[in-house]
Amino acid sequence: MKKLIVFGIWAILFPVCTLVAQINLINGFVRNSVYVYSAQKEPASTDAEMHTRLYQSLRLDVGAPGFNTFRFHFAGRTLTDLNDSELRDIKRFKAYRLSISGHRLFNNLLDFELGRQFLYPGVILGSLDGLNLLLRPFSWTEWQLYGGIESHLFRAAKVYNPDEATVFGARIKFKNLLNTNWHLIYLQKNYHGKAQWRLAGVNLSNYSVRNLTVLLQSHYDLLNRRLHRFYLSARYQLGSKFLINAYFKRQYPQVYNNSYFQIFRIKRYLLSGFNFACQLSDRYTVTATVQGVQLEEGYGNRFIVSLGDNNGSVGLLYESGDLGNQSGVVLDYRYALMRNLFVTLSVDFSRYRFEKRFDYENQLANALGLTYRFSKHWNTRLEYQWLKNADFKSDQRLLNHISFVL
């Protein structure tokens, strides 16, 4: 019965969305997806796990005629598994966003959003069921205040009890003070009335030197009395063809007090590297990345180089050090067979091992897709995926999207 109800709702939504697409105050998409996959594990079993999953996704951004400063937002998904009748509701129905917002109210003094929403107020937060306020009392400053209940872990269509996981915080921004944007931030998360995270810090963006952008983030963990995150980045544009970015990050992971990972000792890590991009011609661009990561277990390096154009790229990857070895090639390309028909090909092949005492393992993943655009609003995509590695002798998947874009 649940399957019939779900498909009945979406059968109604398709023609309704076709009508409302004529209104300029609405945008978003409706998508129906079929995902079929079969996995056969090594070594001896001949039984393959088979699933056919039906997804229906809807995203809407709706304004009211005459009141376009107010908007209604919704992003959600339903799931039906033809091979699993016991699928729980927390997996069957998801709401990623469900809110009402207002922008540039009272002569651009106030913005607000109320409901489920995703926030990044200068520090990692995630999804919140609550209220976000943005105040502009002066042209040179901006105040953000937010609070509510942390959204469900699986974004299920339910709200936690307020005693379980409350969140609140603030951010104050000072614009262009000494060629710098300053952000003072504070975040607190509580679990059953007890503070889990309490972070305070400052984010800076400096533009003193032409073509150079310097970013700094420094966050202090008030509960554990330690520097939680330090991030420094410098991005320099050299003419119209060269771009260089260097960065350094030192951070502890943000782990909940009631998380399984609390049984482990929390360790910080150091990450540094630089990126380089060069515009070889009007069509081709080459990019390169060098990274190093330091953990208590050892040090590792990563080197990536790729050549790309407007249709995609091909790249080489090499990793070495105490954390293991890996070398591989990655291809991701899109080509127009006809005006409205596109083919895509993705290939990821690598040889890896975690320690020197292990032999190298091979991993191969491919995806071949076709996309056809029927009209301005309608398109469909069919994609075949195949994976083979040390754990799966064969993992095959078929994905189909039928989308109506408003």
Summary of the structure (lengths in Angstrom):
residues: 406
radius of gyration: 24.6
end to end distance: 29.7
largest distance: 70.0
contacts: 1158
relative contact order: 0.10
helix: 8%
strand: 65%
